[in-house]
Amino acid sequence: METDEPAEALYEATDTLVLDVGYQPVKIIRWQRAICMSVLEKVEVLAHYAWAIHTVNEAFPAPAVVRLLTPLRLRPQVVRFSRRNVYIRDDHRCQYCGEVFGASDLTLDHVVPRVAGGKTSWTNVVAACRPCNRRKGGRTPEQAGLTLPRPPSRPRWSPQALLPRVPERVPDAWRDWIFATP
Ligand SMILES: [Zn+2]
């Protein structure tokens, strides 16, 4: 059956975007795997890349977008805890001053500091800019006179979290499927 791709996996321009039966993006896989799924008739190919895969006898265009032919099994989807996913959950916004930053200017802040037993988890870690992180230091928000807009929580799974948010970094063949809004 399917293996879960890590949520922060980097895609390559040769990777294949997978849609569910309802044409919603669900994951990004290696093209080799897309070929296998196509051969096994698990998917239909909706878009191709301009380059082709050559076998001894023939050449066929590489799959850029495929659609699953059977519904996904319903199961709880878990968003892995990672730096990138915390930033996405918090909209790249420092949770203390409310400003938006690039990933390189954000840090992970332990709401309850580690020295006080705070865990590295969805419910105790937020995105914070460097000045706010420094200002807070090893204190709780209350002690530092800072407030959180909401208690941090585990995000619900979203296929969008898997996908590159920057349009220029998306293969052309994917665009219609990722950025089209119903
Ligand atoms: Zn800040």
py3Dmol code that shows the C-alpha trace and the ligand (Angstrom):
import py3Dmol

protein = """\
ATOM      1  CA  MET A   1       0.000   0.000   0.000  1.00  0.00           C
ATOM      2  CA  GLU A   2       0.977   3.660  -0.004  1.00  0.00           C
ATOM      3  CA  THR A   3       3.847   4.857   2.090  1.00  0.00           C
ATOM      4  CA  ASP A   4       3.527   8.298   3.616  1.00  0.00           C
ATOM      5  CA  GLU A   5       5.878  10.823   2.136  1.00  0.00           C
ATOM      6  CA  PRO A   6       7.409  13.083   4.772  1.00  0.00           C
ATOM      7  CA  ALA A   7       5.489  16.341   4.813  1.00  0.00           C
ATOM      8  CA  GLU A   8       8.640  18.358   4.322  1.00  0.00           C
ATOM      9  CA  ALA A   9       9.961  16.277   1.442  1.00  0.00           C
ATOM     10  CA  LEU A  10      11.351  18.449  -1.278  1.00  0.00           C
ATOM     11  CA  TYR A  11       9.865  17.884  -4.652  1.00  0.00           C
ATOM     12  CA  GLU A  12      11.844  17.890  -7.848  1.00  0.00           C
ATOM     13  CA  ALA A  13      10.754  19.037 -11.253  1.00  0.00           C
ATOM     14  CA  THR A  14      10.620  15.385 -12.276  1.00  0.00           C
ATOM     15  CA  ASP A  15       8.261  14.402  -9.451  1.00  0.00           C
ATOM     16  CA  THR A  16       4.639  13.535 -10.021  1.00  0.00           C
ATOM     17  CA  LEU A  17       1.677  15.262  -8.402  1.00  0.00           C
ATOM     18  CA  VAL A  18      -1.002  12.820  -7.256  1.00  0.00           C
ATOM     19  CA  LEU A  19      -4.680  13.833  -7.140  1.00  0.00           C
ATOM     20  CA  ASP A  20      -7.434  11.928  -5.421  1.00  0.00           C
ATOM     21  CA  VAL A  21     -10.559  10.725  -7.184  1.00  0.00           C
ATOM     22  CA  GLY A  22     -12.062  14.178  -6.650  1.00  0.00           C
ATOM     23  CA  TYR A  23      -9.079  15.925  -8.311  1.00  0.00           C
ATOM     24  CA  GLN A  24      -7.679  17.311  -5.038  1.00  0.00           C
ATOM     25  CA  PRO A  25      -3.890  17.197  -4.609  1.00  0.00           C
ATOM     26  CA  VAL A  26      -2.895  14.587  -2.048  1.00  0.00           C
ATOM     27  CA  LYS A  27       0.794  13.963  -2.418  1.00  0.00           C
ATOM     28  CA  ILE A  28       3.920  14.216  -4.481  1.00  0.00           C
ATOM     29  CA  ILE A  29       5.760  11.061  -5.473  1.00  0.00           C
ATOM     30  CA  ARG A  30       8.739  10.070  -7.550  1.00  0.00           C
ATOM     31  CA  TRP A  31       7.989   9.649 -11.228  1.00  0.00           C
ATOM     32  CA  GLN A  32       9.222   6.040 -11.105  1.00  0.00           C
ATOM     33  CA  ARG A  33       6.493   5.247  -8.621  1.00  0.00           C
ATOM     34  CA  ALA A  34       3.905   7.036 -10.752  1.00  0.00           C
ATOM     35  CA  ILE A  35       4.911   4.822 -13.671  1.00  0.00           C
ATOM     36  CA  CYS A  36       4.410   1.702 -11.543  1.00  0.00           C
ATOM     37  CA  MET A  37       1.001   2.881 -10.399  1.00  0.00           C
ATOM     38  CA  SER A  38       0.062   3.659 -13.969  1.00  0.00           C
ATOM     39  CA  VAL A  39       1.157   0.221 -15.165  1.00  0.00           C
ATOM     40  CA  LEU A  40      -0.877  -1.336 -12.345  1.00  0.00           C
ATOM     41  CA  GLU A  41      -3.833   0.799 -13.447  1.00  0.00           C
ATOM     42  CA  LYS A  42      -4.115   2.466 -10.065  1.00  0.00           C
ATOM     43  CA  VAL A  43      -3.919   5.919 -11.611  1.00  0.00           C
ATOM     44  CA  GLU A  44      -4.721   7.714 -14.817  1.00  0.00           C
ATOM     45  CA  VAL A  45      -2.204  10.173 -16.198  1.00  0.00           C
ATOM     46  CA  LEU A  46      -3.652  13.683 -16.591  1.00  0.00           C
ATOM     47  CA  ALA A  47      -0.567  15.598 -17.667  1.00  0.00           C
ATOM     48  CA  HIS A  48       2.891  14.758 -18.970  1.00  0.00           C
ATOM     49  CA  TYR A  49       6.284  16.375 -18.860  1.00  0.00           C
ATOM     50  CA  ALA A  50       8.023  17.321 -22.059  1.00  0.00           C
ATOM     51  CA  TRP A  51      10.710  14.702 -21.447  1.00  0.00           C
ATOM     52  CA  ALA A  52      10.295  11.019 -22.070  1.00  0.00           C
ATOM     53  CA  ILE A  53      11.326   7.810 -20.405  1.00  0.00           C
ATOM     54  CA  HIS A  54      13.177   5.516 -22.767  1.00  0.00           C
ATOM     55  CA  THR A  55      12.990   1.768 -22.543  1.00  0.00           C
ATOM     56  CA  VAL A  56      14.691  -0.649 -24.855  1.00  0.00           C
ATOM     57  CA  ASN A  57      11.761  -0.714 -27.233  1.00  0.00           C
ATOM     58  CA  GLU A  58       9.893   2.513 -26.745  1.00  0.00           C
ATOM     59  CA  ALA A  59       9.726   5.970 -25.242  1.00  0.00           C
ATOM     60  CA  PHE A  60       6.824   7.388 -23.359  1.00  0.00           C
ATOM     61  CA  PRO A  61       6.283  10.815 -21.812  1.00  0.00           C
ATOM     62  CA  ALA A  62       6.978  11.179 -18.069  1.00  0.00           C
ATOM     63  CA  PRO A  63       3.874  11.570 -15.917  1.00  0.00           C
ATOM     64  CA  ALA A  64       3.542  15.032 -14.319  1.00  0.00           C
ATOM     65  CA  VAL A  65       0.056  14.711 -12.809  1.00  0.00           C
ATOM     66  CA  VAL A  66      -1.842  11.500 -12.090  1.00  0.00           C
ATOM     67  CA  ARG A  67      -5.240  10.835 -10.568  1.00  0.00           C
ATOM     68  CA  LEU A  68      -6.023   7.894  -8.295  1.00  0.00           C
ATOM     69  CA  LEU A  69      -8.743   5.675  -9.697  1.00  0.00           C
ATOM     70  CA  THR A  70      -9.992   4.457  -6.335  1.00  0.00           C
ATOM     71  CA  PRO A  71     -10.915   6.521  -3.267  1.00  0.00           C
ATOM     72  CA  LEU A  72      -8.306   6.829  -0.548  1.00  0.00           C
ATOM     73  CA  ARG A  73      -9.027   4.824   2.547  1.00  0.00           C
ATOM     74  CA  LEU A  74     -10.339   7.130   5.221  1.00  0.00           C
ATOM     75  CA  ARG A  75      -7.849   7.393   8.012  1.00  0.00           C
ATOM     76  CA  PRO A  76      -6.733  10.141  10.307  1.00  0.00           C
ATOM     77  CA  GLN A  77      -4.059  12.198   8.648  1.00  0.00           C
ATOM     78  CA  VAL A  78      -1.262  13.313  10.878  1.00  0.00           C
ATOM     79  CA  VAL A  79       0.854  16.369  10.265  1.00  0.00           C
ATOM     80  CA  ARG A  80       4.413  15.628  11.275  1.00  0.00           C
ATOM     81  CA  PHE A  81       5.939  17.986  13.778  1.00  0.00           C
ATOM     82  CA  SER A  82       8.701  19.877  12.032  1.00  0.00           C
ATOM     83  CA  ARG A  83      10.099  23.359  11.887  1.00  0.00           C
ATOM     84  CA  ARG A  84       8.631  23.945   8.454  1.00  0.00           C
ATOM     85  CA  ASN A  85       5.183  22.708   9.487  1.00  0.00           C
ATOM     86  CA  VAL A  86       5.129  24.903  12.596  1.00  0.00           C
ATOM     87  CA  TYR A  87       5.901  27.912  10.393  1.00  0.00           C
ATOM     88  CA  ILE A  88       3.114  26.899   8.019  1.00  0.00           C
ATOM     89  CA  ARG A  89       0.653  26.402  10.896  1.00  0.00           C
ATOM     90  CA  ASP A  90       1.499  29.864  12.203  1.00  0.00           C
ATOM     91  CA  ASP A  91       1.369  31.453   8.705  1.00  0.00           C
ATOM     92  CA  HIS A  92       5.025  32.486   9.066  1.00  0.00           C
ATOM     93  CA  ARG A  93       3.818  34.979  11.662  1.00  0.00           C
ATOM     94  CA  CYS A  94       5.688  35.625  14.898  1.00  0.00           C
ATOM     95  CA  GLN A  95       3.144  34.598  17.507  1.00  0.00           C
ATOM     96  CA  TYR A  96       4.231  37.367  19.870  1.00  0.00           C
ATOM     97  CA  CYS A  97       4.492  40.511  17.722  1.00  0.00           C
ATOM     98  CA  GLY A  98       2.245  39.348  14.874  1.00  0.00           C
ATOM     99  CA  GLU A  99       4.671  40.271  12.086  1.00  0.00           C
ATOM    100  CA  VAL A 100       5.230  37.984   9.079  1.00  0.00           C
ATOM    101  CA  PHE A 101       8.797  36.777   8.456  1.00  0.00           C
ATOM    102  CA  GLY A 102      10.701  34.585   6.035  1.00  0.00           C
ATOM    103  CA  ALA A 103      11.653  31.172   7.375  1.00  0.00           C
ATOM    104  CA  SER A 104      15.270  32.289   7.867  1.00  0.00           C
ATOM    105  CA  ASP A 105      14.170  35.039  10.273  1.00  0.00           C
ATOM    106  CA  LEU A 106      11.908  32.811  12.343  1.00  0.00           C
ATOM    107  CA  THR A 107      12.778  30.591  15.264  1.00  0.00           C
ATOM    108  CA  LEU A 108      10.920  27.930  17.186  1.00  0.00           C
ATOM    109  CA  ASP A 109       9.948  29.168  20.638  1.00  0.00           C
ATOM    110  CA  HIS A 110       9.054  26.857  23.497  1.00  0.00           C
ATOM    111  CA  VAL A 111       6.074  28.524  25.173  1.00  0.00           C
ATOM    112  CA  VAL A 112       6.865  26.782  28.448  1.00  0.00           C
ATOM    113  CA  PRO A 113      10.679  26.860  28.331  1.00  0.00           C
ATOM    114  CA  ARG A 114      12.534  23.595  28.114  1.00  0.00           C
ATOM    115  CA  VAL A 115      14.316  24.350  31.396  1.00  0.00           C
ATOM    116  CA  ALA A 116      10.864  24.427  33.016  1.00  0.00           C
ATOM    117  CA  GLY A 117       9.957  21.072  31.512  1.00  0.00           C
ATOM    118  CA  GLY A 118       8.284  22.369  28.336  1.00  0.00           C
ATOM    119  CA  LYS A 119       8.053  19.754  25.599  1.00  0.00           C
ATOM    120  CA  THR A 120       8.996  20.084  21.950  1.00  0.00           C
ATOM    121  CA  SER A 121       5.507  19.459  20.624  1.00  0.00           C
ATOM    122  CA  TRP A 122       2.707  21.020  18.619  1.00  0.00           C
ATOM    123  CA  THR A 123       1.070  22.326  21.801  1.00  0.00           C
ATOM    124  CA  ASN A 124       4.180  23.959  23.242  1.00  0.00           C
ATOM    125  CA  VAL A 125       6.072  25.349  20.257  1.00  0.00           C
ATOM    126  CA  VAL A 126       5.274  28.441  18.214  1.00  0.00           C
ATOM    127  CA  ALA A 127       6.948  30.493  15.503  1.00  0.00           C
ATOM    128  CA  ALA A 128       8.712  33.560  16.883  1.00  0.00           C
ATOM    129  CA  CYS A 129      10.959  36.205  15.399  1.00  0.00           C
ATOM    130  CA  ARG A 130      14.459  36.471  16.812  1.00  0.00           C
ATOM    131  CA  PRO A 131      13.901  39.731  18.789  1.00  0.00           C
ATOM    132  CA  CYS A 132      10.750  38.339  20.429  1.00  0.00           C
ATOM    133  CA  ASN A 133      12.474  35.033  21.163  1.00  0.00           C
ATOM    134  CA  ARG A 134      15.359  36.901  22.777  1.00  0.00           C
ATOM    135  CA  ARG A 135      13.007  39.150  24.730  1.00  0.00           C
ATOM    136  CA  LYS A 136      11.110  36.161  26.066  1.00  0.00           C
ATOM    137  CA  GLY A 137      14.267  34.279  26.985  1.00  0.00           C
ATOM    138  CA  GLY A 138      13.792  31.356  29.337  1.00  0.00           C
ATOM    139  CA  ARG A 139      10.459  32.634  30.653  1.00  0.00           C
ATOM    140  CA  THR A 140       6.815  31.871  30.081  1.00  0.00           C
ATOM    141  CA  PRO A 141       4.834  34.416  28.018  1.00  0.00           C
ATOM    142  CA  GLU A 142       3.166  35.726  31.194  1.00  0.00           C
ATOM    143  CA  GLN A 143       6.499  36.238  32.910  1.00  0.00           C
ATOM    144  CA  ALA A 144       7.818  38.064  29.852  1.00  0.00           C
ATOM    145  CA  GLY A 145       4.705  40.185  29.424  1.00  0.00           C
ATOM    146  CA  LEU A 146       3.911  38.599  26.060  1.00  0.00           C
ATOM    147  CA  THR A 147       0.607  37.153  24.905  1.00  0.00           C
ATOM    148  CA  LEU A 148      -0.214  34.438  22.402  1.00  0.00           C
ATOM    149  CA  PRO A 149      -3.121  35.009  19.998  1.00  0.00           C
ATOM    150  CA  ARG A 150      -4.242  31.434  20.618  1.00  0.00           C
ATOM    151  CA  PRO A 151      -2.897  28.363  22.348  1.00  0.00           C
ATOM    152  CA  PRO A 152      -0.775  26.337  19.940  1.00  0.00           C
ATOM    153  CA  SER A 153      -2.379  23.129  18.738  1.00  0.00           C
ATOM    154  CA  ARG A 154      -1.773  20.216  16.408  1.00  0.00           C
ATOM    155  CA  PRO A 155      -2.882  21.310  12.929  1.00  0.00           C
ATOM    156  CA  ARG A 156      -5.358  19.340  10.925  1.00  0.00           C
ATOM    157  CA  TRP A 157      -3.837  17.660   7.927  1.00  0.00           C
ATOM    158  CA  SER A 158      -4.054  19.621   4.726  1.00  0.00           C
ATOM    159  CA  PRO A 159      -2.818  18.570   1.328  1.00  0.00           C
ATOM    160  CA  GLN A 160      -1.774  22.172   0.773  1.00  0.00           C
ATOM    161  CA  ALA A 161       0.847  21.744   3.496  1.00  0.00           C
ATOM    162  CA  LEU A 162       2.619  19.304   1.210  1.00  0.00           C
ATOM    163  CA  LEU A 163       2.732  21.588  -1.732  1.00  0.00           C
ATOM    164  CA  PRO A 164       5.129  24.352  -2.589  1.00  0.00           C
ATOM    165  CA  ARG A 165       3.459  27.678  -1.920  1.00  0.00           C
ATOM    166  CA  VAL A 166       5.570  29.638  -4.332  1.00  0.00           C
ATOM    167  CA  PRO A 167       4.064  29.440  -7.823  1.00  0.00           C
ATOM    168  CA  GLU A 168       7.405  29.953  -9.565  1.00  0.00           C
ATOM    169  CA  ARG A 169       8.714  26.771  -7.980  1.00  0.00           C
ATOM    170  CA  VAL A 170       5.920  24.570  -9.253  1.00  0.00           C
ATOM    171  CA  PRO A 171       6.299  22.638 -12.517  1.00  0.00           C
ATOM    172  CA  ASP A 172       4.081  24.201 -15.164  1.00  0.00           C
ATOM    173  CA  ALA A 173       2.236  20.935 -15.607  1.00  0.00           C
ATOM    174  CA  TRP A 174       0.978  21.096 -12.014  1.00  0.00           C
ATOM    175  CA  ARG A 175      -0.342  24.620 -12.009  1.00  0.00           C
ATOM    176  CA  ASP A 176      -3.869  23.969 -13.177  1.00  0.00           C
ATOM    177  CA  TRP A 177      -4.320  21.436 -10.398  1.00  0.00           C
ATOM    178  CA  ILE A 178      -2.750  23.276  -7.497  1.00  0.00           C
ATOM    179  CA  PHE A 179      -3.738  26.865  -7.974  1.00  0.00           C
ATOM    180  CA  ALA A 180      -7.160  26.422  -9.550  1.00  0.00           C
ATOM    181  CA  THR A 181      -9.697  27.392  -6.917  1.00  0.00           C
ATOM    182  CA  PRO A 182     -13.199  25.994  -7.308  1.00  0.00           C
TER     183      PRO A 182
END
"""
ligand_1 = """\
1
ZN
Zn 8.132 38.898 17.041
"""
view = py3Dmol.view(width=600, height=400)
view.addModel(protein, "pdb")
view.setStyle({"model": 0}, {"cartoon": {"style": "trace"}})
view.addModel(ligand_1, "xyz")
view.setStyle({"model": 1}, {"stick": {}})
view.zoomTo()
view.show()
